Amino acid sequence: MLPGIVTWAEIDLDAIAHNVSAYKRHVGPNVEVMAVVKANAYGHGALPVARAALLAGATRLAVHRLIEGVELRQGGIDAPILVMGYTPSSGAEMVVSWRLTPSLMTIEFAQALSARASDLDVTVPVHVKVDTGMSRYGLMPAEATSFLLAVQKLPGLHLEGLFTHFATADWADLTHAQGQLGVFTEVIQAARSAGVRFPVIHAANSAATMHLPEAHFNAVRPGIGLYGLDPSSEWPPVFELRPALALKSLVSRVRQLPAGAGVSYGRTFITQKPTLAALVPVGYGDGYHRILSNRGSVLIHGQRAPILGRVCMDQFVVDVSHISGVQQDDEVVILGPQEDERISAEEVAGLASTINYEVTTSLLPRVARVYTRGGEVTEVEALA
Ligand SMILES: Cc1ncc(COP(=O)(O)O)c(C=O)c1O
């Protein structure tokens, strides 16, 4: 497909735009969409996805780490970028110089940032996260008001946002998420009564945005749904999402094996009959999980070809005995559609005992990224 490239991910930026627009329509004109593009946009490629999401109506971006925000700025992204995770005080300088929006959790970091901002005579927008039931990052509800008051007084900082995150918004039973929402609402009210002002309030991930409209406030933070992957395994999406990523490769060898041949490391598969085997240059060195050994399958000529034996670092073998005319350089689909068949990230996740998030996020830089719009390639990201 591309000169010299054997394994690549195709990312359909129209699908990203469709999914962002669908979320936007769902929340209405008064709620901002903050597109979550952390972890290289769940493996899809941070910069092209961020650009597509902003073009489609997202007004903010969210990442987990400072360096992810810097990567977006270096790529020319100008929109507000929230760094949702921990930033050490040593990162204050970078936050200011790259115009990032950190999530504050300690007064020491807030003071370091305030000092740096004051030195440079700039104002840094900051958000504060409240831990309402995830036991992860964020202030405890009881500490929130005094912390917010202290931050509000620091020169050079603009307390722009307050947020929380749900632990179980993907469940059919939303009782726990509603409990978290109740705690968050109390924190908002207490802080407001004490005179704290924060114009942007956000809580909802993809699942909560779909199913918990009370949690929309004036911004939502969808991630997985923007990539067209199911936000929940317990209920279907309430609007159509289009998967954006397909993982593809080329048959690198076709070979007739006799009965009794051991396939791949450890001989975990022995052919019971003469078998036509195709070699696929994809492995755990690309982010394809080894647990898919003897479990997963791929599509060739629109038909399923099961994996025989172990997935290695760089390749695995599939059975193509039942598929006619398979040749070297035929296209292999590992994730995505081919003719009338499709392998979804959800299917692969089920076989690999994980979640759809991990299936795409695992894809490593060795897998070239090919971006398309209107079926045409618009950009290629490859190591060489
Ligand atoms: C704080 C925070 N907000 C939003 C998201 C987006 O969640 P999802 O991908 O489920 O929409 C995440 C993802 O893990 C997150 O950690």
The ligand as a MOL file (V3000), in Angstrom:
LIG
                    3D

  0  0  0     0  0            999 V3000
M  V30 BEGIN CTAB
M  V30 COUNTS 16 16 0 0 0
M  V30 BEGIN ATOM
M  V30 1 C -10.0130 12.2880 33.8850 0
M  V30 2 C -10.5420 11.6800 32.6250 0
M  V30 3 N -11.5150 12.3210 31.9450 0
M  V30 4 C -12.0370 11.8290 30.8100 0
M  V30 5 C -11.5830 10.6250 30.2870 0
M  V30 6 C -12.2230 10.0740 29.0380 0
M  V30 7 O -12.8930 8.8870 29.3380 0
M  V30 8 P -13.5670 7.9980 28.1980 0
M  V30 9 O -12.4690 7.5840 27.3000 0
M  V30 10 O -14.1560 6.8520 28.9430 0
M  V30 11 O -14.5680 8.8480 27.5300 0
M  V30 12 C -10.5730 9.9220 30.9660 0
M  V30 13 C -10.1100 8.6580 30.4180 0
M  V30 14 O -9.6020 7.7900 31.0260 0
M  V30 15 C -10.0380 10.4670 32.1600 0
M  V30 16 O -9.0670 9.8350 32.8260 0
M  V30 END ATOM
M  V30 BEGIN BOND
M  V30 1 1 1 2
M  V30 2 1 2 3
M  V30 3 2 2 15
M  V30 4 2 3 4
M  V30 5 1 4 5
M  V30 6 1 5 6
M  V30 7 2 5 12
M  V30 8 1 6 7
M  V30 9 1 7 8
M  V30 10 2 8 9
M  V30 11 1 8 10
M  V30 12 1 8 11
M  V30 13 1 12 13
M  V30 14 1 12 15
M  V30 15 2 13 14
M  V30 16 1 15 16
M  V30 END BOND
M  V30 END CTAB
M  END
